[in-house]
């Protein structure tokens, strides 16, 4: 997705068979392509086909986007053109602020409804009780006590090994970034699992995974923020501009953000 924490979001659901995944996607048999053929080249976050043959689309939102209702209608039409079968759409809201987005698009001639699941108001008890570590990590974004979540996730991490343990530690820190506590989680994981982190084989890999995950999250956050500022000033972004944003380094994105007010056109700004 072109939103914050895209890589982590997709990885957690595609490898999970836990409570939250089944709630949103049911029993998945396929993850179809979600790049929709259009002049604007929109891309949905996650699309799954269930054993019943229907489609489940889930979009992760970390802020209240006034354009979200129309985006969901746009996604619906684009996906139905590509993939047959009933389509059920859900916005998974995990933002720090109160949810204010409606769960429908309405105009004088059209109404389109979808579901919004507000993780921040969700009881995380079932997720914490799950045997699936992705459920345990998602509980961090619910109304559960963060200290309890940390203890459950830490215990689960100690049962994992190798690449799975590295990925689980990395994704947990990245999810913490949504709440602004990634550095605290990173520090506590290092302190609590010092034996693992000092291991000559696994330690460097885990530290590298944590750092890489944070860097990816930071870059995607910059893209999301800059896109919103550009759209507010210049309107919907053409495909070439979206491509430049996606390919830009964090340093370039920060430079464009600082130069935005001094450039009269989108072409001038992104040419620099």
BELWO-V424327 format. One record per residue. NEAR is the number of other ideal C-beta (glycine too) atoms within 8 Angstrom. Layout:
near=NEAR
near=NEAR
This chain:
near=11
near=10
near=13
near=9
near=15
near=12
near=9
near=14
near=13
near=11
near=10
near=12
near=13
near=8
near=6
near=11
near=5
near=12
near=10
near=11
near=14
near=10
near=7
near=11
near=13
near=10
near=8
near=12
near=6
near=6
near=8
near=10
near=5
near=11
near=6
near=13
near=6
near=7
near=4
near=8
near=10
near=10
near=9
near=13
near=13
near=15
near=13
near=13
near=14
near=13
near=7
near=6
near=7
near=11
near=14
near=16
near=16
near=14
near=17
near=12
near=14
near=11
near=6
near=10
near=8
near=5
near=6
near=12
near=12
near=8
near=11
near=14
near=11
near=9
near=14
near=13
near=8
near=13
near=15
near=9
near=6
near=9
near=10
near=3
near=8
near=6
near=12
near=9
near=13
near=13
near=15
near=11
near=12
near=10
near=11
near=7
near=7
near=3
near=11
near=5
near=13
near=4
near=8
near=9
near=10
near=7
near=6
near=3
near=3
near=8
near=7
near=11
near=5
near=11
near=8
near=10
near=11
near=8
near=11
near=12
near=7
near=9
near=7
near=12
near=7
near=9
near=15
near=13
near=5
near=10
near=3
near=11
near=10
near=14
near=16
near=14
near=14
near=14
near=13
near=14
near=10
near=13
near=7
near=13
near=5
near=9
near=6
near=9
near=15
near=11
near=8
near=11
near=14
near=11
near=8
near=11
near=14
near=7
near=5
near=10
near=4
near=7
near=5
near=8
near=13
near=12
near=10
near=14
near=14
near=14
near=14
near=14
near=15
near=14
near=14
near=14
near=12
near=12
near=10
near=7
near=9
near=12
near=6
near=8
near=12
near=12
near=8
near=9
near=15
near=9
near=7
near=7
near=12
near=8
near=6
near=10
near=12
near=7
near=8
near=5
near=6
near=11
near=11
near=8
near=9
near=14
near=9
near=8
near=12
near=13
near=8
near=9
near=14
near=13
near=9
near=11
near=14
near=9
near=11
near=14
near=10
near=12
near=13
near=12
near=9
near=13
near=12
near=8
near=10
near=14
near=10
near=5
near=6
near=7
near=4
near=5
near=11
near=7
near=8
near=6
near=11
near=13
near=8
near=9
near=13
near=8
near=5
near=10
near=6
near=10
near=6
near=8
near=14
near=9
near=9
near=13
near=11
near=6
near=10
near=12
near=4
near=4
near=10
near=3
near=7
near=10
near=6
near=9
near=12
near=9
near=5
near=8
